[in-house]
Amino acid sequence: MRPLLAAAHRWAGLFIAPFLFVAGLTGALISWDHELDEWLNPHLFEARSGAAAAVRTPLELAAGVEAADPRLRVGYLPLSIEPGHTLGMGVAARVDPVTGRRFEPGFNQMAIDPATGAVQGTRQWGAVSLSRENLLPFLYKLHYSLHIPDIGDLKLGMLVMGIVSIVWILDCFVALRLSFPNRRRWRNAFAFRFRQGWPRLNFDLHRSGGVWTWALLLMLAVTSVSMNLGREMMKPVVSLFSPVTPMPWEVRDPAPRDAPIEPAFGRERAIALAAAEARARGWTAPPGAVFYADRFGLYGVGFFAPGREHADGGLGNPWLYIDGRTGELLGEDVPGAGSAGDLFMQAQFPLHSGRILGLPGRILISCMGLAVALLSATGVVIWARRRRA
């Protein structure tokens, strides 16, 4: 049995190693994506008007952007502005009435000076570019999709990385079994032979490093499947044990890309409808952000205090979803509420990013990203040495 397990670990490891090496290094960096992005691109985050200038409301600024450029619809809008900072919003292209296809403005994010309404910068999130403006979004998308192009609505990159994660989960158990060949030698699985030469230390870094971090590696592998194949695989599996409430966009077929669903009312009414529902539920946090998904015809309104948009130290922020044509409440995502299956799914991103533990969790996940890259590299070195021998 052991030779069979060793062969399975060898070939599974060689298959996933290049993917995990990239995912590990990028994961270590994107644990700090917002901080690094602001450091690299102060012109996208620091308002030229300064912190003392009188500012307009985010809703006024969004209306100004749409009036100035009819090609655009503001798709994601924060509802508070940090003093001295720009308002960063996500925008989607409208349909050109002449061609019947969406405009191509060349960007999907904008940074607006909240005092003057001037555009301080734009960028295409996820573009294949190593420019300062695009570096962090490039690394973020590289982490989960390798920038493999989509095929229609099929997210091929996410599918590939999801399959890699499934193999990773299985290999975690194979590697653990190989690390403990018998009861008498269990201590060896935790040892690092620093004084016996590089080959043995490389082997110990791979084997013992994997043993010491095994539980966290398995958690990252499982949450990776949830991030990439949540709807296709993880939710159906979890539903075998506990019901999982589908999100509104999971029970609706998306409209064609060039035939988006126009809302019957604006974001102001969507916010008002969601706020009324939140008050009825006894929520005290204010509306913190609003988005409109034009291929599904729905608004989402998140509730959180200013500065809490990343929801460090918990399961996330609550959201309510409103039908953009009827105003009907379509669904909710309330951290800590729902079935056991709902709670399990809610925990996936906070666990994967480390944000469930706040700053200590992000530091831990950043270190684990380096550990994943190290385990991938040392595994390939072991295989290469044995093949030469």
C-alpha positions as CSV (number, residue, x, y, z in Angstrom):
1,M,0.0,0.0,0.0
2,R,2.8,2.4,0.9
3,P,4.4,2.3,-2.7
4,L,1.0,3.0,-4.2
5,L,0.4,6.0,-1.8
6,A,3.9,7.3,-2.5
7,A,3.3,7.2,-6.3
8,A,-0.1,8.9,-5.8
9,H,1.5,11.7,-3.7
10,R,4.4,12.1,-6.2
11,W,2.2,12.6,-9.2
12,A,-0.5,14.5,-7.5
13,G,2.1,16.8,-6.0
14,L,3.8,17.4,-9.4
15,F,0.4,18.2,-10.9
16,I,-0.6,20.8,-8.3
17,A,2.9,22.2,-7.4
18,P,3.1,24.9,-10.0
19,F,-0.4,26.1,-9.4
20,L,0.1,26.1,-5.6
21,F,3.4,27.8,-5.9
22,V,1.8,30.8,-7.7
23,A,-1.3,30.7,-5.5
24,G,0.9,30.6,-2.3
25,L,3.1,33.6,-3.3
26,T,0.2,35.7,-4.5
27,G,-1.9,34.8,-1.5
28,A,0.9,36.0,0.8
29,L,0.7,39.4,-0.9
30,I,-3.0,39.8,-1.4
31,S,-3.6,39.4,2.3
32,W,-2.5,43.0,2.3
33,D,-4.0,44.0,-1.0
34,H,-5.8,47.1,0.2
35,E,-2.8,48.5,2.1
36,L,-0.3,47.7,-0.7
37,D,-2.7,49.1,-3.4
38,E,-3.0,52.4,-1.5
39,W,0.8,52.6,-1.0
40,L,1.4,52.0,-4.7
41,N,-1.3,54.3,-6.0
42,P,-1.9,57.3,-3.7
43,H,-3.5,59.1,-6.6
44,L,-6.3,56.6,-6.6
45,F,-6.9,56.9,-2.8
46,E,-5.8,60.3,-1.6
47,A,-8.2,63.2,-2.5
48,R,-6.4,66.2,-4.1
49,S,-8.8,68.5,-2.3
50,G,-7.6,67.3,1.1
51,A,-9.3,66.3,4.2
52,A,-10.7,69.7,5.2
53,A,-12.7,70.3,2.0
54,A,-16.5,70.0,2.0
55,V,-17.5,66.8,0.3
56,R,-20.6,65.7,-1.7
57,T,-22.5,62.6,-0.8
58,P,-21.6,59.3,-2.6
59,L,-25.1,59.3,-4.2
60,E,-24.5,62.8,-5.6
61,L,-21.1,61.8,-6.9
62,A,-22.4,58.7,-8.6
63,A,-25.2,60.7,-10.3
64,G,-22.6,63.1,-11.5
65,V,-20.4,60.4,-13.0
66,E,-23.4,58.9,-14.9
67,A,-24.5,62.3,-16.1
68,A,-21.0,63.2,-17.3
69,D,-20.5,59.9,-19.1
70,P,-23.7,58.2,-20.4
71,R,-21.8,55.1,-21.3
72,L,-21.5,54.2,-17.7
73,R,-23.6,52.9,-14.9
74,V,-22.2,52.9,-11.4
75,G,-22.4,49.3,-10.4
76,Y,-20.8,49.4,-6.9
77,L,-20.9,52.4,-4.6
78,P,-19.6,52.8,-1.1
79,L,-22.0,55.0,1.0
80,S,-19.3,56.6,3.1
81,I,-16.1,58.4,2.4
82,E,-13.0,58.3,4.6
83,P,-11.8,61.9,5.3
84,G,-9.0,62.9,2.9
85,H,-9.7,59.9,0.6
86,T,-11.3,59.5,-2.8
87,L,-14.5,57.7,-3.4
88,G,-13.7,54.5,-5.2
89,M,-16.6,53.1,-7.3
90,G,-17.1,50.2,-9.7
91,V,-18.7,51.0,-13.0
92,A,-20.3,48.9,-15.7
93,A,-20.7,49.8,-19.4
94,R,-24.2,50.4,-20.8
95,V,-25.4,49.2,-24.2
96,D,-24.6,51.3,-27.2
97,P,-28.0,51.9,-28.9
98,V,-26.3,52.1,-32.3
99,T,-24.4,48.8,-32.2
100,G,-26.6,46.9,-29.7
101,R,-23.4,46.0,-27.8
102,R,-21.9,47.3,-24.6
103,F,-19.6,50.3,-24.8
104,E,-15.9,49.6,-24.1
105,P,-14.7,52.5,-21.9
106,G,-11.5,50.6,-21.0
107,F,-12.0,50.8,-17.3
108,N,-14.3,49.5,-14.6
109,Q,-13.1,51.3,-11.5
110,M,-13.0,55.1,-10.9
111,A,-11.5,57.2,-8.1
112,I,-13.5,60.5,-7.6
113,D,-12.5,63.5,-5.6
114,P,-15.4,63.9,-3.2
115,A,-15.2,67.7,-3.0
116,T,-15.0,68.5,-6.7
117,G,-16.4,65.4,-8.4
118,A,-13.2,65.2,-10.6
119,V,-12.0,61.9,-11.8
120,Q,-8.6,61.3,-10.2
121,G,-8.0,58.0,-11.9
122,T,-9.4,54.9,-13.6
123,R,-8.4,51.3,-14.1
124,Q,-9.6,48.0,-15.4
125,W,-9.7,45.6,-12.4
126,G,-8.2,42.3,-13.3
127,A,-6.4,43.5,-16.5
128,V,-3.3,41.6,-17.5
129,S,-0.9,44.3,-16.6
130,L,2.0,44.9,-14.2
131,S,1.6,48.7,-14.1
132,R,1.3,50.2,-10.6
133,E,-2.4,50.8,-11.0
134,N,-3.1,47.3,-12.1
135,L,-0.5,45.3,-10.1
136,L,-2.6,44.3,-7.0
137,P,-5.8,43.5,-9.0
138,F,-3.6,41.5,-11.4
139,L,-2.1,39.5,-8.6
140,Y,-5.5,39.0,-6.9
141,K,-7.0,37.5,-10.1
142,L,-3.9,35.5,-10.8
143,H,-4.3,33.9,-7.3
144,Y,-7.7,32.3,-8.1
145,S,-7.8,32.0,-11.9
146,L,-4.3,32.3,-13.3
147,H,-5.9,34.8,-15.8
148,I,-7.1,31.8,-17.9
149,P,-9.6,33.4,-20.3
150,D,-13.3,32.6,-19.7
151,I,-15.3,30.7,-22.3
152,G,-18.6,32.5,-22.5
153,D,-20.0,32.3,-18.9
154,L,-17.7,29.5,-18.0
155,K,-15.0,30.7,-15.6
156,L,-12.3,28.3,-16.9
157,G,-9.6,29.6,-14.7
158,M,-11.7,29.2,-11.6
159,L,-12.6,25.7,-12.7
160,V,-9.0,24.7,-13.2
161,M,-8.0,26.1,-9.8
162,G,-11.0,24.3,-8.2
163,I,-9.9,21.0,-9.7
164,V,-6.3,21.7,-8.4
165,S,-7.8,22.3,-4.9
166,I,-9.8,19.0,-5.0
167,V,-6.6,17.1,-5.8
168,W,-4.9,19.1,-3.0
169,I,-7.5,18.0,-0.4
170,L,-7.0,14.3,-1.3
171,D,-3.2,14.7,-1.3
172,C,-3.3,16.2,2.2
173,F,-4.5,12.9,3.5
174,V,-2.1,10.8,1.5
175,A,0.8,13.0,2.6
176,L,-0.2,12.7,6.3
177,R,-0.3,8.9,6.0
178,L,3.1,8.8,4.4
179,S,4.5,11.0,7.1
180,F,3.7,8.5,9.8
181,P,4.9,5.1,8.5
182,N,4.7,3.4,12.0
183,R,4.1,4.3,15.6
184,R,7.8,4.0,16.6
185,R,9.0,6.7,14.2
186,W,6.3,9.3,14.7
187,R,8.8,11.8,16.1
188,N,10.6,11.9,12.8
189,A,7.6,13.5,11.2
190,F,8.1,16.6,13.3
191,A,11.9,16.9,13.1
192,F,14.1,19.3,11.1
193,R,17.7,18.1,10.6
194,F,19.4,21.5,10.2
195,R,23.0,20.1,10.6
196,Q,22.8,17.1,8.2
197,G,23.1,18.8,4.9
198,W,20.7,20.5,2.5
199,P,19.1,17.4,0.9
200,R,17.9,16.1,4.3
201,L,16.8,19.6,5.4
202,N,14.9,20.0,2.1
203,F,13.2,16.7,2.7
204,D,12.3,17.7,6.3
205,L,11.0,21.1,5.2
206,H,8.7,19.3,2.9
207,R,7.6,16.5,5.2
208,S,7.8,18.0,8.6
209,G,6.7,21.4,7.4
210,G,3.6,19.8,6.0
211,V,2.9,18.0,9.2
212,W,3.2,21.0,11.4
213,T,0.9,23.1,9.2
214,W,-1.4,20.2,8.0
215,A,-4.6,21.4,9.5
216,L,-4.2,24.9,8.0
217,L,-3.2,23.4,4.7
218,L,-6.4,21.3,4.6
219,M,-8.5,24.4,5.6
220,L,-7.0,26.4,2.7
221,A,-7.6,23.5,0.3
222,V,-11.2,23.1,1.4
223,T,-11.9,26.8,1.3
224,S,-10.3,27.1,-2.1
225,V,-12.8,24.6,-3.5
226,S,-15.6,26.7,-1.9
227,M,-14.2,29.9,-3.5
228,N,-13.8,28.4,-6.9
229,L,-16.5,25.7,-7.1
230,G,-18.9,26.8,-4.4
231,R,-22.1,26.5,-6.5
232,E,-20.9,23.6,-8.6
233,M,-19.5,21.3,-5.9
234,M,-19.2,22.6,-2.4
235,K,-22.9,23.6,-1.9
236,P,-24.3,20.4,-3.2
237,V,-21.9,18.4,-1.0
238,V,-22.8,20.5,2.1
239,S,-26.5,20.2,1.3
240,L,-26.2,16.4,1.8
241,F,-25.7,17.2,5.5
242,S,-27.6,20.5,6.0
243,P,-29.7,22.7,3.7
244,V,-27.9,25.7,2.1
245,T,-30.0,28.8,1.2
246,P,-29.2,29.8,-2.4
247,M,-28.3,33.3,-3.2
248,P,-30.7,35.2,-5.5
249,W,-28.3,35.1,-8.5
250,E,-28.0,31.3,-8.1
251,V,-31.7,30.8,-8.9
252,R,-31.9,33.3,-11.8
253,D,-30.5,32.8,-15.3
254,P,-28.3,35.7,-16.2
255,A,-29.4,38.0,-19.0
256,P,-27.2,38.1,-22.1
257,R,-24.2,40.3,-21.6
258,D,-25.4,42.8,-24.2
259,A,-29.0,42.8,-23.0
260,P,-28.7,43.8,-19.3
261,I,-31.9,44.3,-17.2
262,E,-32.7,47.9,-16.7
263,P,-33.9,48.7,-13.2
264,A,-37.4,50.3,-12.7
265,F,-36.0,52.6,-9.9
266,G,-32.7,54.1,-8.8
267,R,-30.3,53.1,-6.1
268,E,-31.8,55.7,-3.7
269,R,-35.0,53.8,-3.5
270,A,-33.2,50.4,-3.2
271,I,-31.3,51.8,-0.2
272,A,-34.5,53.1,1.3
273,L,-36.3,49.8,0.9
274,A,-33.4,47.8,2.3
275,A,-33.0,50.3,5.2
276,A,-36.7,49.9,6.1
277,E,-36.3,46.1,6.2
278,A,-33.1,46.4,8.3
279,R,-34.9,48.6,10.8
280,A,-37.7,46.1,11.0
281,R,-35.2,43.4,11.9
282,G,-33.6,45.6,14.6
283,W,-30.3,46.2,12.8
284,T,-28.3,49.2,13.9
285,A,-25.6,49.4,11.3
286,P,-26.2,51.9,8.5
287,P,-26.2,51.1,4.8
288,G,-22.6,50.9,3.9
289,A,-22.6,50.1,0.2
290,V,-25.0,49.4,-2.7
291,F,-24.5,47.5,-6.0
292,Y,-26.6,46.7,-9.0
293,A,-26.1,43.5,-10.9
294,D,-27.5,44.3,-14.3
295,R,-27.5,40.8,-15.7
296,F,-29.6,39.6,-12.8
297,G,-31.7,42.7,-12.2
298,L,-31.1,43.0,-8.5
299,Y,-29.7,45.4,-6.0
300,G,-27.6,44.5,-3.0
301,V,-27.3,46.7,0.0
302,G,-24.7,46.0,2.7
303,F,-24.9,47.2,6.3
304,F,-21.8,48.2,8.1
305,A,-20.3,51.2,9.9
306,P,-17.7,53.4,8.0
307,G,-14.3,51.6,7.9
308,R,-15.9,48.2,8.3
309,E,-16.3,47.3,4.7
310,H,-13.8,44.4,5.0
311,A,-15.5,43.0,8.1
312,D,-12.2,42.0,9.8
313,G,-12.8,39.8,12.9
314,G,-16.0,37.9,12.0
315,L,-18.0,36.2,9.3
316,G,-18.6,39.4,7.2
317,N,-21.3,42.0,6.9
318,P,-25.0,41.5,6.4
319,W,-26.6,42.1,2.9
320,L,-30.1,42.4,1.7
321,Y,-31.1,41.9,-2.0
322,I,-33.8,43.8,-3.7
323,D,-35.5,43.0,-7.1
324,G,-34.6,45.9,-9.4
325,R,-38.0,45.8,-11.2
326,T,-40.5,45.1,-8.4
327,G,-38.7,46.2,-5.2
328,E,-39.4,42.8,-3.7
329,L,-37.0,41.4,-1.1
330,L,-35.2,38.6,-2.9
331,G,-32.9,37.3,-0.2
332,E,-30.4,38.0,2.4
333,D,-26.9,37.1,3.6
334,V,-26.7,37.5,7.3
335,P,-23.5,36.2,9.0
336,G,-24.2,33.9,11.9
337,A,-27.8,33.2,10.8
338,G,-29.3,30.3,9.0
339,S,-28.7,26.6,8.9
340,A,-25.5,24.8,9.8
341,G,-24.8,24.6,6.0
342,D,-25.4,28.3,5.7
343,L,-22.9,29.0,8.5
344,F,-20.3,26.7,7.0
345,M,-20.5,28.5,3.6
346,Q,-20.5,31.9,5.3
347,A,-17.2,31.0,7.0
348,Q,-15.3,30.0,3.8
349,F,-14.0,33.4,2.7
350,P,-13.3,34.7,6.2
351,L,-11.3,31.5,6.9
352,H,-9.5,31.5,3.6
353,S,-8.5,35.2,3.9
354,G,-7.8,35.0,7.6
355,R,-10.1,37.9,8.2
356,I,-12.2,35.9,10.6
357,L,-9.4,36.6,13.2
358,G,-8.7,40.1,12.1
359,L,-5.1,41.3,11.8
360,P,-3.6,38.1,13.4
361,G,-5.5,36.0,11.0
362,R,-4.2,37.9,8.0
363,I,-0.6,37.6,9.2
364,L,-1.2,33.9,9.6
365,I,-2.6,33.4,6.2
366,S,0.2,35.5,4.7
367,C,2.7,33.2,6.3
368,M,0.8,30.1,5.1
369,G,1.0,31.4,1.6
370,L,4.7,31.4,1.8
371,A,4.6,27.9,3.4
372,V,2.5,26.6,0.5
373,A,5.0,27.9,-2.0
374,L,7.8,26.4,0.0
375,L,6.2,23.0,0.2
376,S,5.5,23.1,-3.5
377,A,9.1,24.0,-4.3
378,T,10.7,21.4,-1.9
379,G,8.5,18.7,-3.3
380,V,9.7,19.3,-6.8
381,V,13.3,19.4,-5.6
382,I,12.9,16.0,-3.9
383,W,11.4,14.5,-7.1
384,A,14.1,16.0,-9.3
385,R,16.9,14.6,-7.0
386,R,15.5,11.1,-6.9
387,R,14.9,11.1,-10.6
388,R,18.6,12.1,-11.2
389,A,19.7,9.4,-8.8
